[in-house]
Amino acid sequence: MDTELIVYLNNILIFDNTVKEVRERTRKYLIKLHNIEFYCKLFKYLFEVKEVPFLDFIVNKNRLYINPVRIETIVNWSKFKILK
């Protein structure tokens, strides 16, 4: 895996092939953040989840897709009616 970390504003995604590797990477990055005096409120974060919302997408180990909530209005549009 070439990429192990994605950061966008206050969102951080850490991923790898096994839970053990993810735990190691998470620890490594939390230590790095601490060393530059960037502190996290850990209760605000999700750890070891199979799927996570990220921006307007859902990310899991198999794919990245648009969050269904974001397109719900379009999917539920009623059919057009021809008015005479």
C-alpha positions in Angstrom: 0.0 0.0 0.0 1.5 3.3 -1.1 -0.7 5.6 1.0 -1.3 5.1 4.7 -2.6 8.5 5.7 -5.0 11.1 4.3 -5.4 14.5 6.0 -8.0 17.1 5.0 -8.5 20.0 7.4 -9.4 18.4 10.7 -10.1 14.9 9.2 -7.4 12.2 9.4 -7.8 8.8 7.8 -5.2 6.1 8.7 -5.4 2.8 7.1 -3.5 -0.4 6.4 -4.0 -4.1 5.8 -4.4 -5.3 9.4 -5.8 -4.0 12.6 -2.3 -4.3 14.2 -0.7 -2.2 11.5 -3.4 0.4 11.8 -2.9 0.6 15.6 0.9 1.0 15.0 0.4 3.8 12.5 -2.2 5.5 14.7 0.1 5.5 17.6 2.9 6.8 15.4 0.9 9.7 14.1 -0.6 10.6 17.4 2.9 10.8 18.9 3.9 13.1 16.0 1.0 15.3 16.5 1.7 15.5 20.2 5.4 16.4 19.5 4.3 19.5 17.6 1.8 20.3 20.3 -1.3 19.5 18.3 -3.7 17.8 20.7 -6.7 15.8 19.8 -9.9 15.2 21.7 -9.9 11.5 21.2 -13.6 11.1 22.0 -14.4 13.0 18.8 -12.8 10.4 16.6 -13.7 6.9 15.3 -11.2 4.1 15.7 -11.0 0.7 14.0 -14.2 1.0 12.0 -14.9 -0.9 8.8 -16.5 2.1 7.1 -16.2 5.9 7.7 -17.8 9.0 6.4 -15.1 11.3 4.9 -16.1 14.6 3.4 -19.2 13.8 1.3 -18.1 10.2 0.7 -18.2 6.8 2.5 -14.9 5.0 2.6 -14.4 1.3 3.3 -11.7 -1.2 2.4 -13.3 -2.1 -1.0 -14.5 1.3 -2.3 -15.2 4.9 -2.0 -18.7 6.1 -2.8 -20.9 9.2 -2.4 -22.8 9.3 0.9 -26.4 8.3 0.0 -27.7 11.1 2.3 -26.1 13.6 0.0 -28.0 12.3 -3.1 -31.2 11.4 -1.4 -33.2 14.3 -2.8 -32.1 13.5 -6.4 -32.9 9.8 -6.0 -36.4 10.6 -4.6 -37.4 13.1 -7.2 -40.9 12.5 -8.5 -41.3 11.8 -12.2 -42.0 14.8 -14.4 -45.6 15.5 -15.3 -46.5 17.1 -18.5 -48.9 20.0 -17.9 -51.2 21.2 -20.6 
